[in-house]
């Protein structure tokens, strides 16, 4: 029997009572998930654990072993120091970052309203607008912005070249 279940029995607290207080903190926690907590199948999040402990009038270590709730494992040899803050970076993360630096392409993810996206990015709509695909649209839009930025930079450079210190006299 788990420590959690034993503590509930000793305190005379029913799972439904704990569940009610947990739902006040996180409404996503249903009966099945509560059962997994009680039977040591999975661990609750820190706010949920706090609510459980409050309901049972106990500390987290009364329910779980310190090794179970050690959410941040000790760094391994495969991890390397990160820049600043003394944090560590997983070797896989370091490889991914290096691959992204070496890649000549920029991966862009945006969130836009679904109804607009479905209407505008439908294949027929894109063809009517003169684009082959969503990617083609984004590439052309970025190319237009790049051209506009180049024009602005050229005008600024020309204006700065008219004075010796870059400022108007």
Secondary structure as the mmCIF struct_conf table of DSSP 4:
data_model
#
loop_
_struct_conf.conf_type_id
_struct_conf.id
_struct_conf.beg_label_comp_id
_struct_conf.beg_label_asym_id
_struct_conf.beg_label_seq_id
_struct_conf.end_label_comp_id
_struct_conf.end_label_asym_id
_struct_conf.end_label_seq_id
HELX_RH_AL_P HELX_RH_AL_P1 UNK A 3 UNK A 11
TURN_TY1_P TURN_TY1_P1 UNK A 12 UNK A 12
HELX_RH_AL_P HELX_RH_AL_P2 UNK A 15 UNK A 25
TURN_TY1_P TURN_TY1_P2 UNK A 27 UNK A 28
HELX_RH_AL_P HELX_RH_AL_P3 UNK A 31 UNK A 38
TURN_TY1_P TURN_TY1_P3 UNK A 39 UNK A 40
BEND BEND1 UNK A 41 UNK A 42
HELX_LH_PP_P HELX_LH_PP_P1 UNK A 43 UNK A 45
HELX_RH_AL_P HELX_RH_AL_P4 UNK A 46 UNK A 56
TURN_TY1_P TURN_TY1_P4 UNK A 57 UNK A 57
HELX_RH_AL_P HELX_RH_AL_P5 UNK A 60 UNK A 63
BEND BEND2 UNK A 64 UNK A 64
TURN_TY1_P TURN_TY1_P5 UNK A 66 UNK A 68
BEND BEND3 UNK A 69 UNK A 69
BEND BEND4 UNK A 72 UNK A 72
HELX_LH_PP_P HELX_LH_PP_P2 UNK A 73 UNK A 75
TURN_TY1_P TURN_TY1_P6 UNK A 77 UNK A 78
STRN STRN1 UNK A 80 UNK A 81
HELX_LH_PP_P HELX_LH_PP_P3 UNK A 82 UNK A 82
BEND BEND5 UNK A 83 UNK A 84
TURN_TY1_P TURN_TY1_P7 UNK A 85 UNK A 86
STRN STRN2 UNK A 88 UNK A 89
HELX_RH_AL_P HELX_RH_AL_P6 UNK A 91 UNK A 102
BEND BEND6 UNK A 104 UNK A 104
HELX_RH_AL_P HELX_RH_AL_P7 UNK A 114 UNK A 120
BEND BEND7 UNK A 121 UNK A 122
HELX_RH_AL_P HELX_RH_AL_P8 UNK A 123 UNK A 128
TURN_TY1_P TURN_TY1_P8 UNK A 129 UNK A 130
BEND BEND8 UNK A 132 UNK A 133
HELX_RH_AL_P HELX_RH_AL_P9 UNK A 134 UNK A 161
TURN_TY1_P TURN_TY1_P9 UNK A 162 UNK A 162
BEND BEND9 UNK A 163 UNK A 167
#
